Amino acid sequence: MERIREFWQEFLVKTGRDSATKYFEVFHFCNDEKSANELLELVLEGRKRATASAVPLYEAEGEALPKIGDLSIVTDWDGNPKCVIETTAVITLPFREMTYVICKREGEDENLESWQKNHIKFFTEEMESIGSEFTWDMEVLFEDFEVTYRA
C-alpha cells in the first residue's frame, strides 16, 4: 500500500492538485493476470478508453458507483500503480441494451458479439462471487475515462 500512497502523492504534486484530493479506487482489470496486464497496456496505448462493470457488485459490496470526475489508480496484476484515470462519462443500462457504438470504446473487441461473449464469461464469474448469476437484464455500468497521469 506504500507504493500506492507514494504514487498518489507524486501524481498530486506533478499535476498541481490539492493535497487533500482523494482517489475513488485502486484496481486492475479482469480476473486473471494475462487479461489484466493486456487491458492495462490497451489503456496506456490509448486504445481502451472505457470499462464495463456489473452494478449488482457495487450494491453487494456497499460501494458507491463511479461518477464523472472520479480519479482512480490503475495497477498491473501485481498491484504496481501504472496510471491515474479520470471518469468522463457514466451510463447504466441492461446488458441486453449494450450496442457496439458504446462498447467499442473499451478497445477490446471487433464486434458486439465478441464483446457479449467475453463479458458474459466475466460477469458470470463476478456474479457467482456474490452468490448471484448473470442475466441479460443485469444492469451494467459503462464508464468512459481518460488517462490523466502515467507512472
PyMOL commands that set and color helices and strands:
alter all, ss='L'
color gray80, all
select helices_A, chain A and resi 2-15+33-45+55-60+95-97+100-106+112-128
alter helices_A, ss='H'
color red, helices_A
select strands_A, chain A and resi 25-27+50-54+71-75+81-94+139-150
alter strands_A, ss='S'
color yellow, strands_A
deselect
rebuild
show_as cartoon
